[in-house]
């Protein structure tokens, strides 16, 4: 899973759906999910997303 800090000038969706060399071409982001900043919550959310959608 790619971890990218949110930026008003360069949001995560732009990064992942972009057409430049920084983009990931095999996925499309349709929504984003927020969780708390602690590692345990982020890990639990990543596991739920992987269970739902496969390897991220």
Z-matrix of the N, CA and C atoms (Angstrom, degrees):
N
C 1 1.441
C 2 1.519 1 107.97
N 3 1.285 2 116.16 1 136.30
C 4 1.462 3 120.89 2 -178.27
C 5 1.525 4 109.16 3 -87.16
N 6 1.310 5 117.45 4 128.39
C 7 1.458 6 122.01 5 176.13
C 8 1.519 7 108.57 6 -103.77
N 9 1.314 8 116.32 7 120.99
C 10 1.461 9 121.86 8 -178.76
C 11 1.521 10 107.26 9 -134.79
N 12 1.311 11 117.45 10 132.26
C 13 1.453 12 120.80 11 176.62
C 14 1.524 13 109.35 12 -71.16
N 15 1.335 14 116.39 13 137.48
C 16 1.463 15 120.90 14 178.29
C 17 1.520 16 109.85 15 -67.92
N 18 1.307 17 116.11 16 140.19
C 19 1.459 18 122.33 17 177.57
C 20 1.518 19 108.07 18 -139.98
N 21 1.320 20 117.77 19 133.45
C 22 1.469 21 121.24 20 178.00
C 23 1.523 22 111.14 21 -58.53
N 24 1.324 23 116.99 22 -35.62
C 25 1.465 24 119.96 23 -177.11
C 26 1.519 25 113.16 24 -85.16
N 27 1.331 26 117.67 25 -18.50
C 28 1.467 27 120.93 26 -178.57
C 29 1.524 28 109.11 27 -146.19
N 30 1.354 29 117.45 28 75.01
C 31 1.459 30 119.88 29 -177.00
C 32 1.519 31 113.10 30 -65.30
N 33 1.317 32 116.14 31 159.63
C 34 1.461 33 122.46 32 -177.94
C 35 1.524 34 111.18 33 -56.04
N 36 1.327 35 118.14 34 -43.19
C 37 1.463 36 121.08 35 -178.51
C 38 1.524 37 110.71 36 -60.58
N 39 1.322 38 118.18 37 -39.27
C 40 1.464 39 120.97 38 177.11
C 41 1.518 40 110.18 39 -62.98
N 42 1.314 41 116.66 40 -41.41
C 43 1.463 42 120.61 41 179.93
C 44 1.526 43 111.26 42 -62.24
N 45 1.332 44 117.16 43 -47.39
C 46 1.456 45 120.59 44 -174.97
C 47 1.523 46 113.44 45 -78.01
N 48 1.335 47 118.27 46 -29.47
C 49 1.460 48 121.23 47 -178.13
C 50 1.524 49 112.61 48 -101.03
N 51 1.314 50 117.76 49 2.20
C 52 1.457 51 121.09 50 -175.88
C 53 1.518 52 113.38 51 -66.87
N 54 1.313 53 115.84 52 170.74
C 55 1.464 54 120.87 53 -179.81
C 56 1.525 55 112.19 54 -107.13
N 57 1.324 56 117.78 55 2.52
C 58 1.464 57 120.25 56 179.92
C 59 1.533 58 110.75 57 -88.32
N 60 1.320 59 116.68 58 -175.08
C 61 1.462 60 121.36 59 -176.55
C 62 1.525 61 113.68 60 -70.26
N 63 1.322 62 118.34 61 -12.62
C 64 1.460 63 121.47 62 -179.84
C 65 1.523 64 112.39 63 -85.36
N 66 1.317 65 117.49 64 -11.47
C 67 1.459 66 120.87 65 -173.23
C 68 1.522 67 112.21 66 -81.02
N 69 1.303 68 115.13 67 153.77
C 70 1.463 69 121.84 68 171.01
C 71 1.523 70 106.38 69 -95.92
N 72 1.315 71 117.03 70 119.00
C 73 1.458 72 120.47 71 -170.48
C 74 1.523 73 113.99 72 -86.82
N 75 1.319 74 118.52 73 -12.90
C 76 1.460 75 119.98 74 -174.34
C 77 1.524 76 113.75 75 -100.96
N 78 1.329 77 118.21 76 9.03
C 79 1.457 78 120.88 77 177.56
C 80 1.514 79 109.93 78 -136.67
N 81 1.310 80 115.65 79 162.25
C 82 1.452 81 121.61 80 173.56
C 83 1.514 82 107.76 81 -135.42
N 84 1.326 83 116.78 82 132.47
C 85 1.454 84 121.55 83 178.99
C 86 1.520 85 108.05 84 -93.81
N 87 1.318 86 115.88 85 122.19
C 88 1.458 87 121.22 86 178.65
C 89 1.524 88 112.34 87 -107.37
N 90 1.303 89 116.44 88 -17.10
C 91 1.460 90 121.24 89 -179.58
C 92 1.518 91 107.98 90 -159.07
N 93 1.302 92 115.94 91 165.21
C 94 1.459 93 119.72 92 175.75
C 95 1.523 94 108.54 93 -127.63
N 96 1.307 95 115.97 94 158.06
C 97 1.461 96 121.98 95 -177.62
C 98 1.517 97 108.19 96 -127.19
N 99 1.313 98 117.03 97 132.44
C 100 1.459 99 121.63 98 178.24
C 101 1.517 100 110.43 99 -100.84
N 102 1.316 101 115.42 100 147.90
C 103 1.460 102 121.14 101 172.18
C 104 1.520 103 107.19 102 -146.04
N 105 1.321 104 115.72 103 172.59
C 106 1.458 105 119.09 104 -179.52
C 107 1.528 106 110.08 105 -68.41
N 108 1.316 107 116.03 106 167.63
C 109 1.464 108 121.37 107 -174.66
C 110 1.524 109 114.50 108 -79.53
N 111 1.345 110 117.92 109 -9.10
C 112 1.459 111 116.93 110 -176.81
C 113 1.529 112 110.96 111 -76.68
N 114 1.314 113 115.49 112 147.57
C 115 1.468 114 122.14 113 -174.22
C 116 1.524 115 113.03 114 -60.20
N 117 1.319 116 117.47 115 -37.47
C 118 1.464 117 120.53 116 -177.75
C 119 1.530 118 110.95 117 -64.77
N 120 1.332 119 118.06 118 -42.19
C 121 1.465 120 121.39 119 178.29
C 122 1.518 121 111.27 120 -66.30
N 123 1.331 122 117.32 121 -41.46
C 124 1.460 123 120.87 122 178.42
C 125 1.523 124 110.90 123 -63.80
N 126 1.327 125 117.52 124 -42.05
C 127 1.456 126 121.83 125 179.22
C 128 1.531 127 110.88 126 -63.29
N 129 1.340 128 116.66 127 -43.08
C 130 1.467 129 120.87 128 179.45
C 131 1.526 130 110.72 129 -63.52
N 132 1.330 131 117.46 130 -42.07
C 133 1.465 132 120.81 131 178.63
C 134 1.524 133 110.85 132 -65.17
N 135 1.327 134 117.63 133 -44.22
C 136 1.465 135 120.74 134 178.18
C 137 1.526 136 110.71 135 -59.10
N 138 1.330 137 117.69 136 -41.49
C 139 1.465 138 120.76 137 178.33
C 140 1.520 139 111.87 138 -64.01
N 141 1.330 140 117.60 139 -40.11
C 142 1.469 141 120.30 140 177.56
C 143 1.523 142 110.56 141 -64.38
N 144 1.329 143 117.40 142 -42.60
C 145 1.468 144 120.61 143 179.33
C 146 1.526 145 111.41 144 -65.07
N 147 1.324 146 116.69 145 -40.94
C 148 1.468 147 120.47 146 178.20
C 149 1.525 148 109.99 147 -63.96
N 150 1.333 149 117.32 148 -39.80
C 151 1.466 150 120.42 149 178.05
C 152 1.524 151 111.39 150 -63.42
N 153 1.323 152 116.62 151 -37.96
C 154 1.463 153 120.67 152 -178.88
C 155 1.521 154 112.98 153 -76.03
N 156 1.325 155 117.52 154 -43.16
C 157 1.461 156 121.34 155 -168.28
C 158 1.521 157 114.84 156 -115.59
N 159 1.308 158 118.04 157 -2.78
C 160 1.459 159 120.13 158 -176.28
C 161 1.514 160 110.30 159 92.28
N 162 1.308 161 117.26 160 -167.65
C 163 1.466 162 122.24 161 -176.81
C 164 1.512 163 109.78 162 -66.42
N 165 1.335 164 115.57 163 132.44
C 166 1.465 165 121.58 164 179.17
C 167 1.505 166 109.95 165 -102.94
